[in-house]
Amino acid sequence: MDGVHVGIPAREKRVRGNAIKSVTLLLVRVHKACHSLLVEFTWDPKKAEQNIRDHEGVTFEEARTVFEDPFAQHKLDADILHEIRIRTIGQSLAGRTLFVVSLEIEDGEIARIVSARKATPKERRDYEKAKRKTRR
């Protein structure tokens, strides 16, 4: 999960440059804010309960701790145009590598967790590979 990857339909190509700049700034802001713990996290309680049932006991409380991982990797969800969703892979304080989907609300001060699950074996390998590169 290296770099910023943004999927923009052909009809939107004229704004691609500005969109990429905005998205890059957003990811930098989210990454810095999460690591300095300035972001407040929120979620829908019903969705959080459903997530526990659907994703092997992964709670949003645990998912929130992924943002404290200095090696967490963030990407934009290219399938969503009406809101900016961020996909994050990182290690929780419980030691599990999780895949978390969140979105920014209130200009970077609040992040809403939408979904969280254990990372797939491939996602874990990619995360560990990127983490080793960062440590060098």
Secondary structure, 3 states (H helix, E strand, C coil): CCCCCCCCCHHHHHHHHHHHHHHHHHHHHHHHHHHCCCCEEECCHHHHHHHHHHCCCCCHHHHHHHHHCCCCEEEECCCCCCCCEEEEEEECCCCCEEEEEEEEECCCCEEEEEEEEECCHHHHHHHHHHHHHHHC
